[in-house]
Amino acid sequence: MWKLKVAEGDDPWLRTLNGHVGRQVWEFDPHLGTQEERSLVDECRRNFTDRRFQIKHSSDLLMRMQFARENPHVTNLPEIKVQDLEQVTEEVVTNALRSGLNFYSTIQAHDGHWPGDYGGPMFLLPGLVITLYVTGALNVVLLMEHQREMCRYLYNHQNEDGGWGLHIAGPSTMFGTVLSYVTLRLLGEGAYDPQGAMEKGRKWILDHGGANAITSWGKMWLSVLGAYEWSGNNPLPPEVWLCPYIVPVHPGRMWCHCRMVYLPMSYLYGKRFVGPITPTIISLRKELYVVPYHEVDWNQARNQCAKEDLYYPHPLVQDVLWASLHKVVEPILVHWPGSKLREKALRTVMQHVHYEDENTRYICIGPVNKVLNMLCCWIEDPNSEAFKLHIPRIYDYLWIAEDGMKMQGYNGSQLWDTSFAVQAIISTNLGKECGPTLRKAHEFIKNSQVLEDCPGDLNFWYRHISKGAWPFSTADHGWPISDCTAEGLKAALLLSKLPSETVGEPLDVEQLFDAVNVILSLQNADGGFATYELTRSCRWLELINPAETFGDIVIDYPYVECTSAAIQALTSFKKLYPEHRRHEIENCISKAAKFIKDTQAPDGSWYGSWGVCFTYGGWFGIKGLIASGKTYSNCPCIRKACDYLLSKELASGGWGESYLSCQNKAYSNLPGDKPHIVNTAWAMLALIDAGQAERDPNPLHRAAMILLNSQMKSGDFPQEEIMGVFNKNCMISYSAYRNIFPIWALGEYRSRILDSS
């Protein structure tokens, strides 16, 4: 059986700042578990497979089963189902909250965070498997049990038409289908299987034009593998890293995720690296194309992309740019004396790769550049220390549930979830009953703050200050983020107001000041906050976005979510430390509030860029304006936002928003107009803050009924449709939201609506 291990790391090649706090790794133990427990795991897997076309998201049952063994949970509270609004009483809500909090405390790890599935994208696992395959490390790094569970995951998320999507909830795409098919082949699956899944996958590929119509990221991975030619790729010249920073297209001006992905990609392109051509690769060359491999027109394939993948079509300026680089510049750079410049550029790129690796303890900013950096280190020197340091951090990205083993979109969402969880628990006014839970969470938050800036000249490495920030996941990851810092600070400030004998000693005041310094440093001239850094270049740079399947990736845009979180954190801080940088903080809040008002759509909505979608954006927009001192009565923006949210309430009560809202940028209900507990909670929290109870509390009562009736007998809440998103078009799992936000919404409802009435 599989066992989740937390805050452990005995591998000599692991590096850590804080004893691996937050690290979550699954290990296989053939001797673990009774026959009954193993049978239960098998039953969970069968149930998921049987319903895989109806229910796309796992419920994290393997983790829950483990915690049920380790933290036995017995509740004497009655299961709550209410039939009408009259039954939504303070006693009923309090019992539901106690049940929810009791359960949620049992799935908290001993280091204080809440582990969970952060999967969803389907293009992450293939990059890992391809990298391990070409480096010859596949069977060394991945046990047969790993590989079996990866195959299970891929088969479980194959669509009925035979293809695979960009993410688990999405329709089939060439990018998802080719990479998933190739991954299964590299993991030892034959071209023909008893269930016919491989034939269906291959048929989907060939029916839609063959692998030459895969997206640019897919072309790169297939080229590395030897199943596609580098001449069929648009250029990614590493020489761009030698340009002066004043040039608007310098990579140092790009969004850090974009920068850190195209950094190693440019090295691979510059090297034209191809892995060993094995019999499997030769077979794939025959399986993936509608014409013989040697007859593929690679020059034409450079700009081919299946219509199913084309979220961001290339504008004409890109076609001209890539053609010029391909036909004029590249021939110069691959021959002497131009090759000397290429060699210098490749050395510069590897400098930056190593800096990123070392300053994230070889976790890297995300899963794509993690495996790309690892591959680059191996190409540079197969016996290098850097490659060996990369290996044990692979497991930080792997997560297993009843649907199989996936590669997560980060090394977890540990700090983000824990900060929200603390705020949710405290909102219930039942914090005294949750002392041990809050104490552990407090320790985790304190242990996860970034204590130092990255070494060296930050301008040379294109890095922002990080001392005092909080990351999304762990201190070992270490990349600072504006809203994570804000949410971490909010949680730390709330905990500092509780008795230290209950929740532990508060964070040192200088560390609070450092967090405030990071937040203030991240405000852009327009008042908004981006994610990791300041916005460093112009919006027109998006014209050269080469990733056909993602939107808004080239620069770090300001977002309503990040801006609102900053306002809320600074407002909370100002109440406790009114004289610290008072004028700067007040000015920052004022400018940020103006940004939120200026970015509101005419219909009263805000587009949520990191959650689904308009309910998420609306929660942050309203919360930010209210934290800045605005009210429903004196702010037309809040009134419009409330009207917008109320207009989306379902006839049955509650809210249920589909991921299609994100990609189409228009509000879409879930199929069947069903409510979703997370959307419902976000809308409730926004409306409660805006004083909805004073005008008409019935929408809040109806929403509370939805949450109460959704709660399970154990106190847990069900996993429903996927609720996270990035880059407009790709969905990602926030598995903790199913618990955090119903508890938070019901907590605010109890303490601010029922108590006051």
FENBELJO-V581100 format. One record per residue. N is the residue number from 1. RES is the residue in one small letter. NEAR is the number of other C-alpha atoms within 8 Angstrom. Layout:
N | RES | NEAR
N | RES | NEAR
This chain:
1 | m | 9
2 | w | 8
3 | k | 9
4 | l | 10
5 | k | 9
6 | v | 12
7 | a | 11
8 | e | 10
9 | g | 6
10 | d | 5
11 | d | 6
12 | p | 4
13 | w | 7
14 | l | 11
15 | r | 5
16 | t | 8
17 | l | 7
18 | n | 8
19 | g | 7
20 | h | 11
21 | v | 14
22 | g | 12
23 | r | 10
24 | q | 12
25 | v | 12
26 | w | 12
27 | e | 8
28 | f | 8
29 | d | 8
30 | p | 5
31 | h | 5
32 | l | 7
33 | g | 8
34 | t | 6
35 | q | 6
36 | e | 7
37 | e | 8
38 | r | 10
39 | s | 8
40 | l | 8
41 | v | 10
42 | d | 8
43 | e | 8
44 | c | 10
45 | r | 10
46 | r | 8
47 | n | 8
48 | f | 13
49 | t | 9
50 | d | 6
51 | r | 8
52 | r | 10
53 | f | 7
54 | q | 5
55 | i | 8
56 | k | 10
57 | h | 10
58 | s | 11
59 | s | 9
60 | d | 11
61 | l | 10
62 | l | 10
63 | m | 10
64 | r | 9
65 | m | 8
66 | q | 10
67 | f | 11
68 | a | 11
69 | r | 7
70 | e | 6
71 | n | 8
72 | p | 8
73 | h | 8
74 | v | 4
75 | t | 7
76 | n | 4
77 | l | 6
78 | p | 6
79 | e | 6
80 | i | 10
81 | k | 6
82 | v | 10
83 | q | 5
84 | d | 7
85 | l | 9
86 | e | 5
87 | q | 8
88 | v | 12
89 | t | 8
90 | e | 9
91 | e | 6
92 | v | 10
93 | v | 12
94 | t | 9
95 | n | 10
96 | a | 12
97 | l | 12
98 | r | 9
99 | s | 12
100 | g | 15
101 | l | 12
102 | n | 11
103 | f | 12
104 | y | 11
105 | s | 9
106 | t | 11
107 | i | 12
108 | q | 11
109 | a | 9
110 | h | 7
111 | d | 12
112 | g | 14
113 | h | 15
114 | w | 11
115 | p | 10
116 | g | 11
117 | d | 13
118 | y | 14
119 | g | 11
120 | g | 12
121 | p | 13
122 | m | 13
123 | f | 12
124 | l | 12
125 | l | 10
126 | p | 12
127 | g | 12
128 | l | 9
129 | v | 12
130 | i | 12
131 | t | 12
132 | l | 11
133 | y | 10
134 | v | 11
135 | t | 11
136 | g | 7
137 | a | 9
138 | l | 10
139 | n | 8
140 | v | 6
141 | v | 8
142 | l | 9
143 | l | 8
144 | m | 7
145 | e | 8
146 | h | 9
147 | q | 10
148 | r | 8
149 | e | 11
150 | m | 11
151 | c | 11
152 | r | 11
153 | y | 12
154 | l | 11
155 | y | 8
156 | n | 11
157 | h | 10
158 | q | 10
159 | n | 11
160 | e | 6
161 | d | 7
162 | g | 13
163 | g | 16
164 | w | 17
165 | g | 16
166 | l | 14
167 | h | 13
168 | i | 13
169 | a | 10
170 | g | 7
171 | p | 8
172 | s | 14
173 | t | 13
174 | m | 17
175 | f | 13
176 | g | 15
177 | t | 15
178 | v | 12
179 | l | 11
180 | s | 13
181 | y | 11
182 | v | 10
183 | t | 12
184 | l | 11
185 | r | 11
186 | l | 11
187 | l | 9
188 | g | 6
189 | e | 8
190 | g | 7
191 | a | 7
192 | y | 8
193 | d | 10
194 | p | 5
195 | q | 4
196 | g | 8
197 | a | 11
198 | m | 11
199 | e | 10
200 | k | 11
201 | g | 13
202 | r | 12
203 | k | 9
204 | w | 12
205 | i | 15
206 | l | 12
207 | d | 7
208 | h | 8
209 | g | 11
210 | g | 12
211 | a | 11
212 | n | 13
213 | a | 11
214 | i | 15
215 | t | 15
216 | s | 11
217 | w | 7
218 | g | 10
219 | k | 13
220 | m | 12
221 | w | 10
222 | l | 11
223 | s | 13
224 | v | 14
225 | l | 14
226 | g | 12
227 | a | 11
228 | y | 12
229 | e | 10
230 | w | 9
231 | s | 8
232 | g | 12
233 | n | 11
234 | n | 11
235 | p | 9
236 | l | 9
237 | p | 8
238 | p | 15
239 | e | 10
240 | v | 8
241 | w | 10
242 | l | 8
243 | c | 8
244 | p | 6
245 | y | 8
246 | i | 5
247 | v | 7
248 | p | 9
249 | v | 8
250 | h | 13
251 | p | 8
252 | g | 9
253 | r | 13
254 | m | 14
255 | w | 12
256 | c | 10
257 | h | 9
258 | c | 11
259 | r | 11
260 | m | 10
261 | v | 11
262 | y | 9
263 | l | 12
264 | p | 15
265 | m | 11
266 | s | 12
267 | y | 13
268 | l | 11
269 | y | 14
270 | g | 11
271 | k | 6
272 | r | 8
273 | f | 8
274 | v | 8
275 | g | 9
276 | p | 7
277 | i | 9
278 | t | 6
279 | p | 6
280 | t | 9
281 | i | 11
282 | i | 10
283 | s | 8
284 | l | 10
285 | r | 11
286 | k | 9
287 | e | 7
288 | l | 12
289 | y | 13
290 | v | 7
291 | v | 6
292 | p | 8
293 | y | 8
294 | h | 4
295 | e | 6
296 | v | 9
297 | d | 6
298 | w | 10
299 | n | 7
300 | q | 8
301 | a | 12
302 | r | 10
303 | n | 7
304 | q | 10
305 | c | 11
306 | a | 13
307 | k | 5
308 | e | 7
309 | d | 13
310 | l | 10
311 | y | 9
312 | y | 9
313 | p | 6
314 | h | 12
315 | p | 7
316 | l | 6
317 | v | 9
318 | q | 11
319 | d | 10
320 | v | 8
321 | l | 8
322 | w | 10
323 | a | 9
324 | s | 9
325 | l | 10
326 | h | 11
327 | k | 8
328 | v | 8
329 | v | 9
330 | e | 10
331 | p | 9
332 | i | 10
333 | l | 13
334 | v | 9
335 | h | 8
336 | w | 8
337 | p | 7
338 | g | 10
339 | s | 11
340 | k | 9
341 | l | 10
342 | r | 13
343 | e | 8
344 | k | 8
345 | a | 12
346 | l | 12
347 | r | 8
348 | t | 10
349 | v | 14
350 | m | 11
351 | q | 8
352 | h | 10
353 | v | 11
354 | h | 9
355 | y | 8
356 | e | 11
357 | d | 12
358 | e | 8
359 | n | 10
360 | t | 13
361 | r | 12
362 | y | 12
363 | i | 15
364 | c | 12
365 | i | 13
366 | g | 11
367 | p | 14
368 | v | 9
369 | n | 12
370 | k | 12
371 | v | 11
372 | l | 13
373 | n | 11
374 | m | 12
375 | l | 11
376 | c | 12
377 | c | 12
378 | w | 12
379 | i | 7
380 | e | 7
381 | d | 7
382 | p | 9
383 | n | 7
384 | s | 10
385 | e | 6
386 | a | 9
387 | f | 13
388 | k | 10
389 | l | 11
390 | h | 11
391 | i | 8
392 | p | 11
393 | r | 11
394 | i | 9
395 | y | 8
396 | d | 11
397 | y | 14
398 | l | 12
399 | w | 13
400 | i | 12
401 | a | 13
402 | e | 13
403 | d | 12
404 | g | 13
405 | m | 13
406 | k | 11
407 | m | 11
408 | q | 16
409 | g | 14
410 | y | 11
411 | n | 11
412 | g | 14
413 | s | 12
414 | q | 13
415 | l | 17
416 | w | 13
417 | d | 12
418 | t | 13
419 | s | 13
420 | f | 11
421 | a | 9
422 | v | 11
423 | q | 12
424 | a | 14
425 | i | 15
426 | i | 10
427 | s | 11
428 | t | 15
429 | n | 9
430 | l | 10
431 | g | 10
432 | k | 7
433 | e | 5
434 | c | 11
435 | g | 10
436 | p | 8
437 | t | 10
438 | l | 11
439 | r | 12
440 | k | 13
441 | a | 13
442 | h | 13
443 | e | 11
444 | f | 14
445 | i | 13
446 | k | 9
447 | n | 9
448 | s | 12
449 | q | 11
450 | v | 14
451 | l | 8
452 | e | 7
453 | d | 8
454 | c | 9
455 | p | 5
456 | g | 4
457 | d | 6
458 | l | 11
459 | n | 7
460 | f | 6
461 | w | 8
462 | y | 8
463 | r | 9
464 | h | 8
465 | i | 9
466 | s | 14
467 | k | 11
468 | g | 16
469 | a | 16
470 | w | 17
471 | p | 18
472 | f | 13
473 | s | 13
474 | t | 13
475 | a | 14
476 | d | 11
477 | h | 13
478 | g | 12
479 | w | 11
480 | p | 14
481 | i | 13
482 | s | 17
483 | d | 12
484 | c | 14
485 | t | 15
486 | a | 15
487 | e | 13
488 | g | 13
489 | l | 11
490 | k | 14
491 | a | 12
492 | a | 13
493 | l | 10
494 | l | 10
495 | l | 10
496 | s | 11
497 | k | 6
498 | l | 8
499 | p | 8
500 | s | 9
501 | e | 6
502 | t | 10
503 | v | 14
504 | g | 10
505 | e | 7
506 | p | 8
507 | l | 9
508 | d | 6
509 | v | 6
510 | e | 6
511 | q | 9
512 | l | 11
513 | f | 9
514 | d | 11
515 | a | 15
516 | v | 10
517 | n | 9
518 | v | 15
519 | i | 12
520 | l | 10
521 | s | 6
522 | l | 11
523 | q | 12
524 | n | 11
525 | a | 5
526 | d | 7
527 | g | 12
528 | g | 16
529 | f | 17
530 | a | 17
531 | t | 13
532 | y | 11
533 | e | 13
534 | l | 11
535 | t | 12
536 | r | 8
537 | s | 10
538 | c | 7
539 | r | 6
540 | w | 5
541 | l | 12
542 | e | 10
543 | l | 9
544 | i | 9
545 | n | 12
546 | p | 7
547 | a | 10
548 | e | 15
549 | t | 10
550 | f | 12
551 | g | 12
552 | d | 10
553 | i | 12
554 | v | 11
555 | i | 16
556 | d | 15
557 | y | 9
558 | p | 12
559 | y | 11
560 | v | 16
561 | e | 13
562 | c | 14
563 | t | 17
564 | s | 16
565 | a | 13
566 | a | 13
567 | i | 15
568 | q | 14
569 | a | 12
570 | l | 12
571 | t | 11
572 | s | 10
573 | f | 11
574 | k | 12
575 | k | 7
576 | l | 6
577 | y | 7
578 | p | 8
579 | e | 6
580 | h | 6
581 | r | 6
582 | r | 9
583 | h | 6
584 | e | 8
585 | i | 11
586 | e | 8
587 | n | 8
588 | c | 12
589 | i | 12
590 | s | 9
591 | k | 11
592 | a | 15
593 | a | 14
594 | k | 9
595 | f | 13
596 | i | 15
597 | k | 9
598 | d | 6
599 | t | 8
600 | q | 10
601 | a | 7
602 | p | 5
603 | d | 7
604 | g | 12
605 | s | 14
606 | w | 12
607 | y | 11
608 | g | 15
609 | s | 14
610 | w | 9
611 | g | 11
612 | v | 17
613 | c | 15
614 | f | 12
615 | t | 13
616 | y | 14
617 | g | 16
618 | g | 16
619 | w | 12
620 | f | 13
621 | g | 13
622 | i | 13
623 | k | 12
624 | g | 15
625 | l | 15
626 | i | 11
627 | a | 10
628 | s | 12
629 | g | 6
630 | k | 9
631 | t | 10
632 | y | 10
633 | s | 6
634 | n | 6
635 | c | 9
636 | p | 8
637 | c | 9
638 | i | 12
639 | r | 10
640 | k | 11
641 | a | 13
642 | c | 11
643 | d | 9
644 | y | 11
645 | l | 12
646 | l | 8
647 | s | 6
648 | k | 7
649 | e | 10
650 | l | 11
651 | a | 4
652 | s | 6
653 | g | 11
654 | g | 15
655 | w | 15
656 | g | 14
657 | e | 15
658 | s | 12
659 | y | 13
660 | l | 10
661 | s | 14
662 | c | 15
663 | q | 8
664 | n | 6
665 | k | 8
666 | a | 7
667 | y | 10
668 | s | 9
669 | n | 10
670 | l | 10
671 | p | 6
672 | g | 5
673 | d | 8
674 | k | 10
675 | p | 15
676 | h | 12
677 | i | 16
678 | v | 11
679 | n | 15
680 | t | 15
681 | a | 15
682 | w | 13
683 | a | 14
684 | m | 11
685 | l | 12
686 | a | 13
687 | l | 11
688 | i | 14
689 | d | 10
690 | a | 12
691 | g | 9
692 | q | 11
693 | a | 10
694 | e | 6
695 | r | 6
696 | d | 7
697 | p | 9
698 | n | 7
699 | p | 11
700 | l | 13
701 | h | 10
702 | r | 12
703 | a | 14
704 | a | 11
705 | m | 12
706 | i | 13
707 | l | 13
708 | l | 12
709 | n | 9
710 | s | 9
711 | q | 13
712 | m | 9
713 | k | 8
714 | s | 8
715 | g | 13
716 | d | 11
717 | f | 10
718 | p | 9
719 | q | 9
720 | e | 8
721 | e | 8
722 | i | 11
723 | m | 12
724 | g | 11
725 | v | 15
726 | f | 11
727 | n | 10
728 | k | 11
729 | n | 12
730 | c | 11
731 | m | 15
732 | i | 15
733 | s | 11
734 | y | 12
735 | s | 11
736 | a | 9
737 | y | 9
738 | r | 13
739 | n | 11
740 | i | 11
741 | f | 13
742 | p | 12
743 | i | 14
744 | w | 15
745 | a | 13
746 | l | 14
747 | g | 14
748 | e | 13
749 | y | 12
750 | r | 13
751 | s | 12
752 | r | 9
753 | i | 11
754 | l | 10
755 | d | 8
756 | s | 6
757 | s | 4
